[in-house]
Each structure stands twice: as structure tokens, then as C-alpha cells.
Amino acid sequence: MSNNPLFIQDPALSYDARDFRRFLGTLVGEGVADVSGGQLMVTPRAQGANMSVDVAAGVAYIQGDTVTGQGIYQASFDATSLAIAAAPSTNSRIDLIVARITDAQVTGGPSSGRSLEVITGTAAASPTAPALPATAIPLARVLVVTGASSITAGNITDLRSALTSGNGAVGTTTRVLTTAQIAALPTPRVGELVTNADIGRVLFWNGSVWRPVGGGASGAIVVGSVFVPGSAGPAVTLSYFIGLGFEEVSFVLSGAADADSPHGGAFTAAGDPAASFGTSYTAGASNPAAYAWAPSSATSKANLTLRDNGSSTGSVSIRNLRLSSDGYLRFELIGQFSASFTTAATTRINWRAR
């Protein structure tokens, strides 16, 4: 690495490949050039099922992380087939498909080049993927089950990441990734942006967790006919995906015992509201809105009293409301309906996350 200023046309100055790799890294980040177009996608062998996988042609940008200041490489790959080692006789194994760069100038090895490789894992009752080699990007995980004679689509987990802007913050395009792909990113940079394809929101990495960029999100959860007349519990555990990056969720709980009933329900507190919710809420005398924040570390509980057309009463309790780090809102419902209650109840939870 010369450390000479780039783009000076002076025969007295010399440059090496690392100078230009470092410059490239200010323009683009690491990843596959066209994920949505199927570049470097790993699939079962098209010419007949066996213990191999096909890798589509494509272009990868791979950050060198063998030494400091190594820079980023661009590499083009032809379509190829990779052999998977024989399945274990006991337990299962996870193999890793990677695109890799070797650079003899940097590492002192015997040769330089690029390759598509299978990193074979270790069989275990609960197998884990092998470590990613230096100066490589993951393309897929392959689950090799006991005694398998072929690799199916269900055995392959896509790990490809689309390009980000480089470390010089040039450009504004973000990678579009699923929740699972975002969670699997190995070393996000502080301030790095991604678009979560599952919720259509842009997230940024704050150094420890992914957070949404600007504003909140909202939606509704409708739980119908979970409890029927004459039942009293037990608790039904429910979970709904809200999205990564939110710190807390507020909710409005309402319900009806009958679509034709004029009685939407009355919201009543279960214990001390401040203790239950960590914040106050308001409730009217008839069909009120109840509002509370539910941080992931808190436990919440509230009751919704319902009446049917016959004036029979019942209640639905919501408790243990929490927003988990995987982006799911989880809670329990408990129904208390006497046999005189003539219709099943529908509960609606309007939520807003921030």
C-alpha cells in the first residue's frame, strides 16, 4: 500500500492494488451485486437430486478482513455445482456455502484468486454452522440430515446480502432483507441502513440493536372466537409479528360479544394501573379505549368486560403483554364466560409501536 494520493498522473508516484481496493470500499459495501436477480443463489442440483448444490453466476463484493486496511474485492463467478460431503450416520450437520478471496500478497499464501466453497460443519444433536472464513461472504446454509442422499430446497437457507453504500457513505440505496437475514448480519456498522422486507421499513444499527428510521408503525390484531360460552380459561398464548427495532408498543383493547350487540364492552383495570402498565391509562364508562405502553421487560394485565344482547356478561383478560427482541408482540388471553353467555367474543387490539 503506497498511501500516495490517488489520480495524480505523475510517473514518480506508484500505486498498488490495495490503494484501489480501499477506494472501492468508499463507494460500495460488501454483498452480492444483484440478490433479487438471483445472482449467486444456492439451489438443489438441477440435473437430478444428489449430494450437491448449484450456485448461480454472479458478482460479489468481498471485504478483506485478514489484515487491517485490506480493502474490498470485486469478483465475478460462473455458475457451478458444489459437492456436499456424505451425510452423517447419526445427528445432522450444517454446511456453509461461501464466496471467498485468497490474496497471496496479503497473506503470504501460495496463490491468489476467488472461489465458491463448501465449509463442512460438524454433526451434532443441535448442529451449528461453521465459522465464516476470513475475506469471504456467506451465500447459504445447507442442513445435511442423517442418512440423506440428496439436498432439497427445504435444506437450504439463503444468506446472501445485497450491496450497501461504502464506508464513505456514497449513495443512498439500502439492502432489502428479511427479518431473518437482518438478524444474521455478522458485523453491521453503526449507522448502517437496511430495509426490512417483512415490514417495509428502513432500520439503522445503533451499535447494539436495529431501530426504525423515523416514526412508528401501527396495525390491528383481531382475535375471534377463542373462548366460547361456558368456558373459563385456560390462558391462550398468542404472538403477532410487529417488526424489529421498536422499543415499546401501546394498545387499544376493545371487543364485542355479538356483531349486532350495541354493547361493545367496558374496559376495567386489573389491579393498580400504574403497577400493571408502568404508566397511566384512561377508560370511559362504556366501550372505552385503554392505552398503555408495554416495554419488552414489563408485564401488563387488563380486563375487557363484554355483554351480549341478553345482557349476560363475560370478560377477556389480556396479560403478560410484551414486545420481544425478535419483533413479536406476545401475550396471553383468558376468557371467563358463564353458560348463559349466548355468543362467542371477538377481541380487537389496535397497536402502535415506536
N, C-alpha and C positions, 0 to 999 in steps of 0.2 A: 504494500500500500504506500503510495508516494506522498499523499497529503498535499499534492500540488493543486492549485485551483483549476477546476475543470474548464474546458473550452477556451483555453489560450493557445493559439496556434504559434507555438514557439518551439523550434527543434531542441532548444536547451532543456525543455521540460519533458519528463517522461511520466507515463501513467501505466497502471496495471489494472487487471480485471476487477480487483476489489474496489478500486475507486468508482468504477461504473456500477458495480452491484450496490454500493452504498447510495449512489444517486438514484438508482431504480427504486430503492426502498423508500425514498421520499415521495414517490408517485403512486405506488401500489403496495398493498399489503400481501399477506400470504393467502393462498387458496387456489381453487380451480377457476379457470377463466370463464367458463360458461356451465354452471351447475344445472340451470333449468334446461339447457340444450342437451343434457346427458353426457357431457364430457367426463371421461374417467369414471363413469358409473360402473359399479361391480354388479354383475348379474350371474345367474346359473349358466352353465355351459349350453350354448345354443345348439351345438351339433350333437346333442344327446347327453342325458344326465350321467355324470360321473363325479369323481372327486376332483373337480377343477372348477374354476370360475372364469368368466370372460370380463375383461376390462376394456371399456370403450376408449377410442382415441381421444386425445385432449391435450390442453396446455395447462401446466401448473406453475405457480409462483411459490417458491420454497425458501423460507428464511433460513439462512445459515446460522446455526446456533452451536457449532463446535467450538468456535473461538469468538471473542468479542470483536465487533465491527466487521463480521464476515460478509454482511450484505445479503441481498436477496437474489435468487437464481430464477431464470425462466427456463423451462424445459418442455419440449414437445414430445408426446408419446404416441406411438402407433397402437392400434387395437391389438390386444394379445390375450392369450389364455394362460392362467397360472394354476399349477398343480397344488392341491391341498394334500397334506400328509394324511396317511391312513387314519381312520377314526380310532379312538381308544377303545379298548375292550371293556373297560369299566369307567364310569363317570363320563363327563363331557369336557370339551376344550373350546377355548375361544382363540381364533387366529386373527391377526391384524393384516389388512392389505394396505400397503403404503406406497407412495411415490417418494423416491429418495435420491439425493445427490451425494456423490463422492468427489472430493476435490483434493488431489494429491498435493497441490501447492499449500493447502491449509493444514491438512492432517499428516502429511508425510507418507501417505499410503502408496501402494504400487500403481494405482491408476485413477483416472478421473472419468466421470460420466454420470448418467442418470439411469434409474432402473425402477421397474414396478416389482415389488417383492411381497412375499408372504412371510410374516413374522409368526412363527408357530408358538402357540401358547402351551400351557401345562394343564393336563387333565386334573379335575378336582370335582368334589361334590358340589361346590359353588364356584365355578371357574371364573377367572377374571382375565381381561385382555392383557397381553404382554405390553411392556413399556414401549413407547414410541422411540425409534432410534433418533439420533441427532441428525439435523438437517434433513428432515422428512416431514411429510404431511399424511395424516390418515385418510384413507378412502372408504374403508368399510371394515366392520367386524363380521366375522363368519363363525357361527356356532356349529361346532362339529360334535354331533351327538354320538352316544355309544353305538358302535357297530354300524354306523351309517355307510352306505355305499354310494351316495350322491349328495350334492349340495342343492337345496331348494331355495326358492325366493324367500321363504319364511326364515331361513337360517342367516340371511344377510341383513345387516343394519347399515344403512348409508351414513357415512360420516363426512362426506365432502362439504367443504365450506366455500362459499363464493368469495370473491376478492373484496377487500376493504380498501379504503384510502390508505395511502402510505403514511409513514411516520412524520412526513412534512405536512400532513393534513391537507393535501391537494385533492380536490374533488369532494363531492357530497353524496355519492351513491353508497348505500349500506348493503350489507349482505342480508338476504331474505332467508331466514332459517326457522325451523320448527322449534318448539319448546325443548324437545329432547336434544336437538343439535346445539342449541344455545347452552344448555346445561353441560354439554360435553366439551365445550371450547376449553382448551388446555391452559392458555395464558393470555386472557384478554388484557388489553391496556386500559389504564384509567382514562375515561372519556371516550372509549371506543363505542361506536354505534352499531346496532343491528336492528333489523326489522323482524319482529315475531310474526311469522306467517299464520299462527294459530289464532291470534287476536288482532292482527293488522295494526300493531303499534310499534313505534320506534323506542328501543330501550338503550340506555347507556350504562357502562360499567363504572361504578364509583370506587372501585378498589376492593370491594368485598361482595357486593350483590348487584344484580341488574335492576335498574329503576326506569320507570317510564319517562319519556321526554314530554313534559307539559301536560297539564290537565288530568282528568280522571277518566274512568270508564264506568258504564252503568248497564244494567240489564235486569231481567226478572226471572225468578225461578218459580214455577208453578208445580205444586205437589198436590196431586189429586187422588182421592180415594185410597189413601194409605191406611186409614183407620175406618172401620165400619161400625154401625150401631151395635151396642152391646159389648164392645171391646174396651179394654183398659190396658194399654201398653202391649207388649214391651217396647222399649225405645227402638226406633228405626234410624240407622245411621245413613246419612246422605252426604254426597260430595259433588260439587259442581266446579268446573274449571273457570276461574276468573281471569287469570293471567299472571305472568311473572312481573316482579318489580313493584308491587303495591305494598304499602306498609300497613294499611288497615282498611276496613270495609264498614260502611254504615248500611243499615237496612230499614225498610218499612215493612211491617208484617200485617197482612190483612187476610180475610178469608170469608167464606160463605158456606153455610150448611146446605143451601139449596139455591140453584140458579134463579128461581123465582122468588126467593125469600127477600123481603125488604130489610132483613136484619143481617148486615154484613159481619157483625161481631164486635165485641168490646175488648179492648186490649187492657190487660191488668198486669201489674207488677208482681214478680215473684221474689219477695224479699226486698231488701233495700236497693233501690235503683242504682245508687252510686256504687254500692258494693257489687251489684250484678254486672254493670256495664262499664264502670270506671268513668262514667260521665252521665250527666242527667239526661232525661228524655221527657217528652210531654205526651199526654194521652187525653183525648177528648172523652165525652161521655158516651158517644155512640159511633161505632165504626171508625175509630181514631187511627192516626198514624203514630207509630212508635219508632223512635230513631235512636240508634246507638252505634258507637264505634266498637269494632271487635278486633283489636290487635292480635297477632298470632300467639302472644303469650297469655291472653286473657281468657277467662271462662265467662260466658254470658248465659242468662236464662230469662225467659219471659213466657207469659201465657196469653193465648188468644181464646177468648170465650165466644162460642158460636151458638146461635139459636136457629132452629128450623121453623117452618111455617106453623108447626103445632106448639111452638113456644118451649119445646124441650131444649135443654141446654147441654152443652158439652164443651170440651176445651182441647186445644192443641198446645203443648208446651214445646218450646224450642230451647235447647240448652247446649252447652259446650260449643258455642259458635266460635270458630277460629279460622284465620287465614294462614294456611301453611306455606312454607318456603317453596313448595313445588307449584304454587299458584292456585291451589284448590281451596274453596270455602267448604269447610266440613262442619256438620252439626248433627244433633240428634233431635228427632221428633217423638213426642209421647202423646198418645190420644187417650182421652178419658170420656167415653160416651156410654150413657145408660141405654138399656134395651128400648126405652121409649123414644129414643132419638131416631127419627124416621128416615134420615138421609145421611149419606157419607159426606165428609167435609173436604173442601178444597182450600189449601193454604197457598197464599202468594207472598213471595219475598222479593221486594224490589230492592236491589242493592246498588251501591255506588262505591267504587274503590278509588283510592288516591295514594 
